[in-house]
Amino acid sequence: MPGIDECLLEAMALPGARGASLVDWTSGLALGTAGDSPTGDHETTAAETAELARAAAEFDSFTTTGEISGAIPGDSLPVEDLIVTTRAGFHVLRFVQTSFDSSVFLHLWLDRDSGNLALARLRLRDLAERLVLG
């Protein structure tokens, strides 16, 4: 099971990966970073992506009630990931379920021409499930 640094290095091995970070969305702080940052500053990027993650995690519009297959009726299902598309790239934010407050997410910045968005989502899901925090 990978720790933060190993997880980010695995994310950076994805085709088209330009930068990766693990961010606490309640504080806006980067817990770890690898590669480049779209703003040139990992802390600024962490704070900005945390605002987006916080909005998705806290607003009812982005959660689904348990009216889908396999869900308990009435239960709220958390956001799994967010994708933001720009002309030059993709930003994938994958929420990490933890035994404590689950307020962290993986952020992967992909080059639009060489990145594979579908592969990135699958790999980030796997990394988020295996990530060891503590």
N, CA and C atoms as an extended XYZ file, in Angstrom:
402
Properties=species:S:1:pos:R:3:atomname:S:1:resname:S:1:resid:I:1 pbc="F F F"
N         0.838       -1.179        0.000 N   MET     1
C         0.000        0.000        0.000 CA  MET     1
C         0.886        1.246        0.000 C   MET     1
N         0.688        2.099       -0.980 N   PRO     2
C         1.575        3.259       -1.097 CA  PRO     2
C         1.227        4.378       -0.120 C   PRO     2
N         2.272        5.093        0.294 N   GLY     3
C         2.087        6.316        1.054 CA  GLY     3
C         1.909        7.469        0.083 C   GLY     3
N         1.930        8.687        0.594 N   ILE     4
C         1.664        9.863       -0.236 CA  ILE     4
C         2.677       10.001       -1.367 C   ILE     4
N         3.956        9.952       -1.058 N   ASP     5
C         4.975       10.147       -2.096 CA  ASP     5
C         4.901        9.085       -3.182 C   ASP     5
N         4.745        7.824       -2.776 N   GLU     6
C         4.659        6.741       -3.751 CA  GLU     6
C         3.409        6.884       -4.614 C   GLU     6
N         2.317        7.280       -3.995 N   CYS     7
C         1.058        7.477       -4.714 CA  CYS     7
C         1.211        8.562       -5.784 C   CYS     7
N         1.823        9.674       -5.414 N   LEU     8
C         2.003       10.772       -6.365 CA  LEU     8
C         2.961       10.385       -7.490 C   LEU     8
N         3.988        9.613       -7.174 N   LEU     9
C         4.908        9.145       -8.220 CA  LEU     9
C         4.194        8.211       -9.195 C   LEU     9
N         3.314        7.354       -8.677 N   GLU    10
C         2.529        6.488       -9.562 CA  GLU    10
C         1.604        7.308      -10.448 C   GLU    10
N         1.005        8.347       -9.895 N   ALA    11
C         0.135        9.213      -10.690 CA  ALA    11
C         0.928        9.908      -11.784 C   ALA    11
N         2.148       10.329      -11.468 N   MET    12
C         2.984       11.017      -12.454 CA  MET    12
C         3.455       10.087      -13.568 C   MET    12
N         3.364        8.786      -13.362 N   ALA    13
C         3.758        7.823      -14.395 CA  ALA    13
C         2.674        7.667      -15.466 C   ALA    13
N         1.497        8.236      -15.241 N   LEU    14
C         0.423        8.156      -16.230 CA  LEU    14
C         0.779        8.967      -17.477 C   LEU    14
N         0.365        8.510      -18.655 N   PRO    15
C         0.636        9.269      -19.878 CA  PRO    15
C         0.050       10.682      -19.784 C   PRO    15
N         0.877       11.677      -20.090 N   GLY    16
C         0.427       13.058      -20.113 CA  GLY    16
C         0.384       13.754      -18.768 C   GLY    16
N         0.773       13.067      -17.684 N   ALA    17
C         0.741       13.686      -16.359 CA  ALA    17
C         1.720       14.850      -16.289 C   ALA    17
N         1.227       15.993      -15.845 N   ARG    18
C         2.068       17.189      -15.699 CA  ARG    18
C         2.309       17.521      -14.242 C   ARG    18
N         1.348       17.185      -13.385 N   GLY    19
C         1.489       17.458      -11.961 CA  GLY    19
C         0.472       16.677      -11.171 C   GLY    19
N         0.804       16.417       -9.912 N   ALA    20
C        -0.103       15.683       -9.037 CA  ALA    20
C         0.065       16.196       -7.618 C   ALA    20
N        -1.022       16.133       -6.865 N   SER    21
C        -0.944       16.542       -5.464 CA  SER    21
C        -2.019       15.839       -4.657 C   SER    21
N        -1.788       15.776       -3.365 N   LEU    22
C        -2.790       15.320       -2.418 CA  LEU    22
C        -3.134       16.537       -1.587 C   LEU    22
N        -4.414       16.887       -1.553 N   VAL    23
C        -4.849       18.142       -0.948 CA  VAL    23
C        -5.906       17.884        0.122 C   VAL    23
N        -5.806       18.618        1.210 N   ASP    24
C        -6.845       18.630        2.235 CA  ASP    24
C        -7.807       19.742        1.861 C   ASP    24
N        -9.054       19.387        1.518 N   TRP    25
C        -9.968       20.418        1.026 CA  TRP    25
C       -10.553       21.293        2.119 C   TRP    25
N       -10.433       20.917        3.371 N   THR    26
C       -10.932       21.800        4.430 CA  THR    26
C        -9.960       22.945        4.705 C   THR    26
N        -8.663       22.676        4.603 N   SER    27
C        -7.660       23.716        4.861 CA  SER    27
C        -7.102       24.326        3.587 C   SER    27
N        -7.210       23.606        2.467 N   GLY    28
C        -6.633       24.084        1.215 CA  GLY    28
C        -5.140       23.853        1.112 C   GLY    28
N        -4.588       23.027        1.978 N   LEU    29
C        -3.147       22.769        1.988 CA  LEU    29
C        -2.797       21.506        1.214 C   LEU    29
N        -1.675       21.561        0.500 N   ALA    30
C        -1.152       20.390       -0.193 CA  ALA    30
C        -0.410       19.523        0.818 C   ALA    30
N        -0.773       18.262        0.902 N   LEU    31
C        -0.092       17.323        1.791 CA  LEU    31
C         1.105       16.684        1.109 C   LEU    31
N         1.134       16.785       -0.215 N   GLY    32
C         2.239       16.281       -1.011 CA  GLY    32
C         2.060       16.727       -2.442 C   GLY    32
N         3.173       16.916       -3.153 N   THR    33
C         3.107       17.347       -4.555 CA  THR    33
C         4.176       16.644       -5.373 C   THR    33
N         3.939       16.567       -6.675 N   ALA    34
C         4.917       16.021       -7.615 CA  ALA    34
C         4.709       16.704       -8.957 C   ALA    34
N         5.776       16.882       -9.691 N   GLY    35
C         5.670       17.488      -11.018 CA  GLY    35
C         5.443       18.984      -10.949 C   GLY    35
N         4.792       19.500      -11.983 N   ASP    36
C         4.553       20.936      -12.114 CA  ASP    36
C         3.185       21.316      -11.565 C   ASP    36
N         2.975       22.618      -11.467 N   SER    37
C         1.691       23.174      -11.052 CA  SER    37
C         1.195       24.093      -12.160 C   SER    37
N        -0.108       24.098      -12.448 N   PRO    38
C        -0.627       24.976      -13.511 CA  PRO    38
C        -0.363       26.457      -13.242 C   PRO    38
N        -0.265       26.839      -11.974 N   THR    39
C        -0.028       28.242      -11.628 CA  THR    39
C         1.449       28.527      -11.376 C   THR    39
N         2.265       27.486      -11.351 N   GLY    40
C         3.671       27.646      -11.013 CA  GLY    40
C         3.918       27.557       -9.520 C   GLY    40
N         2.855       27.440       -8.732 N   ASP    41
C         2.955       27.368       -7.280 CA  ASP    41
C         1.973       26.313       -6.768 C   ASP    41
N         2.506       25.231       -6.206 N   HIS    42
C         1.651       24.136       -5.742 CA  HIS    42
C         0.675       24.561       -4.651 C   HIS    42
N         1.084       25.466       -3.774 N   GLU    43
C         0.190       25.883       -2.688 CA  GLU    43
C        -1.006       26.677       -3.215 C   GLU    43
N        -0.770       27.522       -4.212 N   THR    44
C        -1.878       28.269       -4.823 CA  THR    44
C        -2.837       27.313       -5.517 C   THR    44
N        -2.286       26.371       -6.256 N   THR    45
C        -3.125       25.387       -6.939 CA  THR    45
C        -3.926       24.566       -5.935 C   THR    45
N        -3.300       24.165       -4.834 N   ALA    46
C        -4.001       23.397       -3.803 CA  ALA    46
C        -5.174       24.196       -3.236 C   ALA    46
N        -4.941       25.461       -2.932 N   ALA    47
C        -6.006       26.300       -2.370 CA  ALA    47
C        -7.151       26.473       -3.366 C   ALA    47
N        -6.818       26.665       -4.630 N   GLU    48
C        -7.860       26.870       -5.641 CA  GLU    48
C        -8.652       25.596       -5.920 C   GLU    48
N        -7.964       24.458       -6.018 N   THR    49
C        -8.691       23.210       -6.262 CA  THR    49
C        -9.502       22.799       -5.034 C   THR    49
N        -9.036       23.176       -3.844 N   ALA    50
C        -9.787       22.875       -2.620 CA  ALA    50
C       -11.141       23.573       -2.617 C   ALA    50
N       -11.180       24.791       -3.157 N   GLU    51
C       -12.463       25.511       -3.240 CA  GLU    51
C       -13.456       24.745       -4.113 C   GLU    51
N       -12.982       24.241       -5.228 N   LEU    52
C       -13.827       23.462       -6.132 CA  LEU    52
C       -14.284       22.166       -5.465 C   LEU    52
N       -13.357       21.471       -4.826 N   ALA    53
C       -13.687       20.215       -4.153 CA  ALA    53
C       -14.685       20.441       -3.026 C   ALA    53
N       -14.479       21.501       -2.261 N   ARG    54
C       -15.371       21.814       -1.145 CA  ARG    54
C       -16.798       22.060       -1.647 C   ARG    54
N       -16.925       22.796       -2.733 N   ALA    55
C       -18.245       23.065       -3.293 CA  ALA    55
C       -18.940       21.766       -3.709 C   ALA    55
N       -18.208       20.900       -4.378 N   ALA    56
C       -18.801       19.646       -4.834 CA  ALA    56
C       -19.166       18.733       -3.669 C   ALA    56
N       -18.333       18.717       -2.645 N   ALA    57
C       -18.570       17.820       -1.514 CA  ALA    57
C       -19.675       18.310       -0.588 C   ALA    57
N       -19.879       19.620       -0.524 N   GLU    58
C       -20.817       20.166        0.452 CA  GLU    58
C       -22.209       20.481       -0.096 C   GLU    58
N       -22.339       20.690       -1.394 N   PHE    59
C       -23.629       21.059       -1.943 CA  PHE    59
C       -24.438       19.837       -2.340 C   PHE    59
N       -25.717       19.849       -1.970 N   ASP    60
C       -26.602       18.723       -2.246 CA  ASP    60
C       -26.747       18.432       -3.741 C   ASP    60
N       -26.563       19.431       -4.575 N   SER    61
C       -26.715       19.247       -6.017 CA  SER    61
C       -25.718       18.240       -6.589 C   SER    61
N       -24.608       18.038       -5.895 N   PHE    62
C       -23.573       17.149       -6.406 CA  PHE    62
C       -23.538       15.798       -5.721 C   PHE    62
N       -24.499       15.511       -4.879 N   THR    63
C       -24.586       14.189       -4.271 CA  THR    63
C       -25.845       13.519       -4.786 C   THR    63
N       -25.843       12.224       -4.752 N   THR    64
C       -26.969       11.441       -5.244 CA  THR    64
C       -27.601       10.726       -4.070 C   THR    64
N       -28.892       10.710       -4.021 N   THR    65
C       -29.547        9.927       -2.982 CA  THR    65
C       -29.518        8.470       -3.392 C   THR    65
N       -29.743        7.592       -2.425 N   GLY    66
C       -29.617        6.150       -2.643 CA  GLY    66
C       -30.699        5.545       -3.496 C   GLY    66
N       -31.009        6.125       -4.632 N   GLU    67
C       -32.041        5.586       -5.506 CA  GLU    67
C       -31.437        4.960       -6.757 C   GLU    67
N       -30.195        4.495       -6.616 N   ILE    68
C       -29.549        3.806       -7.726 CA  ILE    68
C       -29.229        2.380       -7.298 C   ILE    68
N       -28.905        1.555       -8.251 N   SER    69
C       -28.652        0.146       -7.997 CA  SER    69
C       -27.588       -0.057       -6.917 C   SER    69
N       -27.890       -0.860       -5.929 N   GLY    70
C       -26.944       -1.206       -4.886 CA  GLY    70
C       -26.865       -0.218       -3.737 C   GLY    70
N       -27.565        0.894       -3.827 N   ALA    71
C       -27.515        1.904       -2.771 CA  ALA    71
C       -28.698        1.728       -1.829 C   ALA    71
N       -28.521        2.150       -0.612 N   ILE    72
C       -29.591        2.113        0.377 CA  ILE    72
C       -30.491        3.319        0.147 C   ILE    72
N       -31.793        3.120       -0.038 N   PRO    73
C       -32.698        4.248       -0.297 CA  PRO    73
C       -32.555        5.344        0.758 C   PRO    73
N       -32.452        6.580        0.284 N   GLY    74
C       -32.347        7.732        1.166 CA  GLY    74
C       -30.935        8.098        1.562 C   GLY    74
N       -29.972        7.189        1.397 N   ASP    75
C       -28.583        7.506        1.742 CA  ASP    75
C       -27.987        8.453        0.714 C   ASP    75
N       -27.132        9.337        1.166 N   SER    76
C       -26.441       10.261        0.281 CA  SER    76
C       -25.120        9.639       -0.149 C   SER    76
N       -24.883        9.594       -1.440 N   LEU    77
C       -23.644        9.031       -1.963 CA  LEU    77
C       -22.663       10.163       -2.252 C   LEU    77
N       -21.448       10.063       -1.742 N   PRO    78
C       -20.485       11.151       -1.915 CA  PRO    78
C       -19.977       11.261       -3.352 C   PRO    78
N       -19.479       12.434       -3.664 N   VAL    79
C       -18.840       12.662       -4.953 CA  VAL    79
C       -17.594       11.778       -5.026 C   VAL    79
N       -17.385       11.130       -6.152 N   GLU    80
C       -16.197       10.303       -6.337 CA  GLU    80
C       -15.061       11.101       -6.945 C   GLU    80
N       -15.353       11.788       -8.061 N   ASP    81
C       -14.316       12.594       -8.686 CA  ASP    81
C       -14.931       13.751       -9.462 C   ASP    81
N       -14.090       14.721       -9.768 N   LEU    82
C       -14.467       15.877      -10.578 CA  LEU    82
C       -13.491       15.959      -11.735 C   LEU    82
N       -13.989       16.413      -12.875 N   ILE    83
C       -13.130       16.611      -14.043 CA  ILE    83
C       -13.374       18.018      -14.559 C   ILE    83
N       -12.295       18.768      -14.688 N   VAL    84
C       -12.362       20.104      -15.263 CA  VAL    84
C       -11.516       20.067      -16.531 C   VAL    84
N       -12.114       20.502      -17.624 N   THR    85
C       -11.441       20.486      -18.915 CA  THR    85
C       -11.076       21.903      -19.317 C   THR    85
N        -9.825       22.087      -19.713 N   THR    86
C        -9.383       23.366      -20.257 CA  THR    86
C        -8.882       23.116      -21.683 C   THR    86
N        -8.550       24.174      -22.382 N   ARG    87
C        -8.036       23.991      -23.749 CA  ARG    87
C        -6.740       23.204      -23.780 C   ARG    87
N        -5.938       23.333      -22.723 N   ALA    88
C        -4.624       22.691      -22.706 CA  ALA    88
C        -4.578       21.400      -21.901 C   ALA    88
N        -5.577       21.147      -21.076 N   GLY    89
C        -5.460       19.963      -20.233 CA  GLY    89
C        -6.718       19.584      -19.497 C   GLY    89
N        -6.546       18.573      -18.660 N   PHE    90
C        -7.604       18.066      -17.807 CA  PHE    90
C        -7.134       18.141      -16.360 C   PHE    90
N        -8.051       18.427      -15.476 N   HIS    91
C        -7.790       18.362      -14.039 CA  HIS    91
C        -8.748       17.319      -13.490 C   HIS    91
N        -8.200       16.288      -12.875 N   VAL    92
C        -9.019       15.237      -12.282 CA  VAL    92
C        -8.818       15.292      -10.775 C   VAL    92
N        -9.905       15.461      -10.050 N   LEU    93
C        -9.877       15.474       -8.595 CA  LEU    93
C       -10.596       14.220       -8.118 C   LEU    93
N        -9.871       13.360       -7.441 N   ARG    94
C       -10.429       12.089       -6.937 CA  ARG    94
C       -10.474       12.144       -5.416 C   ARG    94
N       -11.671       12.054       -4.855 N   PHE    95
C       -11.831       12.086       -3.405 CA  PHE    95
C       -11.346       10.775       -2.799 C   PHE    95
N       -10.671       10.870       -1.664 N   VAL    96
C       -10.112        9.707       -0.975 CA  VAL    96
C       -10.949        9.431        0.271 C   VAL    96
N       -11.503        8.226        0.348 N   GLN    97
C       -12.247        7.815        1.538 CA  GLN    97
C       -11.244        7.380        2.598 C   GLN    97
N       -11.362        7.946        3.787 N   THR    98
C       -10.454        7.610        4.878 CA  THR    98
C       -11.246        7.170        6.102 C   THR    98
N       -10.555        6.626        7.074 N   SER    99
C       -11.218        6.192        8.305 CA  SER    99
C       -11.534        7.377        9.207 C   SER    99
N       -10.911        8.531        8.925 N   PHE   100
C       -11.233        9.728        9.700 CA  PHE   100
C       -12.195       10.588        8.905 C   PHE   100
N       -11.947       11.844        8.640 N   ASP   101
C       -12.971       12.736        8.080 CA  ASP   101
C       -13.094       12.763        6.556 C   ASP   101
N       -12.290       12.036        5.832 N   SER   102
C       -12.363       11.963        4.367 CA  SER   102
C       -12.371       13.335        3.703 C   SER   102
N       -11.450       14.186        4.100 N   SER   103
C       -11.413       15.537        3.543 CA  SER   103
C       -10.208       15.748        2.631 C   SER   103
N        -9.724       14.682        2.009 N   VAL   104
C        -8.591       14.809        1.102 CA  VAL   104
C        -8.963       14.310       -0.287 C   VAL   104
N        -8.243       14.834       -1.261 N   PHE   105
C        -8.438       14.386       -2.638 CA  PHE   105
C        -7.113       14.392       -3.377 C   PHE   105
N        -7.040       13.550       -4.394 N   LEU   106
C        -5.903       13.538       -5.307 CA  LEU   106
C        -6.234       14.463       -6.465 C   LEU   106
N        -5.280       15.305       -6.834 N   HIS   107
C        -5.453       16.187       -7.996 CA  HIS   107
C        -4.397       15.805       -9.017 C   HIS   107
N        -4.842       15.459      -10.215 N   LEU   108
C        -3.940       15.133      -11.310 CA  LEU   108
C        -4.173       16.116      -12.443 C   LEU   108
N        -3.109       16.741      -12.896 N   TRP   109
C        -3.154       17.667      -14.018 CA  TRP   109
C        -2.572       16.942      -15.223 C   TRP   109
N        -3.386       16.786      -16.268 N   LEU   110
C        -2.993       16.053      -17.474 CA  LEU   110
C        -2.902       16.972      -18.680 C   LEU   110
N        -1.934       16.714      -19.533 N   ASP   111
C        -1.848       17.385      -20.821 CA  ASP   111
C        -2.981       16.868      -21.693 C   ASP   111
N        -3.671       17.761      -22.350 N   ARG   112
C        -4.839       17.367      -23.146 CA  ARG   112
C        -4.464       16.510      -24.355 C   ARG   112
N        -3.331       16.800      -24.987 N   ASP   113
C        -2.945       16.061      -26.193 CA  ASP   113
C        -2.395       14.673      -25.902 C   ASP   113
N        -1.649       14.521      -24.812 N   SER   114
C        -1.015       13.224      -24.549 CA  SER   114
C        -1.620       12.460      -23.383 C   SER   114
N        -2.548       13.070      -22.656 N   GLY   115
C        -3.168       12.402      -21.517 CA  GLY   115
C        -4.328       11.522      -21.935 C   GLY   115
N        -4.593       10.527      -21.135 N   ASN   116
C        -5.714        9.615      -21.356 CA  ASN   116
C        -6.645        9.757      -20.156 C   ASN   116
N        -7.729       10.492      -20.334 N   LEU   117
C        -8.634       10.809      -19.245 CA  LEU   117
C        -9.268        9.560      -18.630 C   LEU   117
N        -9.700        8.632      -19.444 N   ALA   118
C       -10.327        7.404      -18.930 CA  ALA   118
C        -9.340        6.598      -18.093 C   ALA   118
N        -8.141        6.426      -18.591 N   LEU   119
C        -7.110        5.700      -17.852 CA  LEU   119
C        -6.776        6.420      -16.547 C   LEU   119
N        -6.684        7.734      -16.602 N   ALA   120
C        -6.369        8.514      -15.403 CA  ALA   120
C        -7.428        8.314      -14.327 C   ALA   120
N        -8.698        8.335      -14.704 N   ARG   121
C        -9.768        8.129      -13.720 CA  ARG   121
C        -9.663        6.756      -13.072 C   ARG   121
N        -9.411        5.734      -13.884 N   LEU   122
C        -9.304        4.380      -13.341 CA  LEU   122
C        -8.107        4.246      -12.402 C   LEU   122
N        -6.973        4.775      -12.810 N   ARG   123
C        -5.766        4.681      -11.981 CA  ARG   123
C        -5.888        5.491      -10.693 C   ARG   123
N        -6.476        6.680      -10.780 N   LEU   124
C        -6.657        7.483       -9.566 CA  LEU   124
C        -7.609        6.787       -8.594 C   LEU   124
N        -8.630        6.142       -9.116 N   ARG   125
C        -9.538        5.384       -8.256 CA  ARG   125
C        -8.769        4.307       -7.507 C   ARG   125
N        -7.920        3.580       -8.238 N   ASP   126
C        -7.111        2.526       -7.629 CA  ASP   126
C        -6.141        3.111       -6.593 C   ASP   126
N        -5.472        4.194       -6.939 N   LEU   127
C        -4.536        4.822       -6.013 CA  LEU   127
C        -5.248        5.315       -4.752 C   LEU   127
N        -6.409        5.920       -4.911 N   ALA   128
C        -7.165        6.423       -3.767 CA  ALA   128
C        -7.580        5.297       -2.834 C   ALA   128
N        -7.900        4.141       -3.395 N   GLU   129
C        -8.295        3.001       -2.564 CA  GLU   129
C        -7.116        2.398       -1.819 C   GLU   129
N        -5.929        2.456       -2.418 N   ARG   130
C        -4.752        1.844       -1.814 CA  ARG   130
C        -3.928        2.799       -0.944 C   ARG   130
N        -4.191        4.100       -1.063 N   LEU   131
C        -3.397        5.113       -0.366 CA  LEU   131
C        -3.460        4.912        1.152 C   LEU   131
N        -2.281        4.959        1.769 N   VAL   132
C        -2.191        4.846        3.223 CA  VAL   132
C        -1.834        6.212        3.785 C   VAL   132
N        -2.728        6.740        4.610 N   LEU   133
C        -2.484        8.012        5.271 CA  LEU   133
C        -2.295        7.752        6.756 C   LEU   133
N        -1.366        8.494        7.346 N   GLY   134
C        -1.219        8.315        8.777 CA  GLY   134
C         0.149        8.510        9.302 C   GLY   134
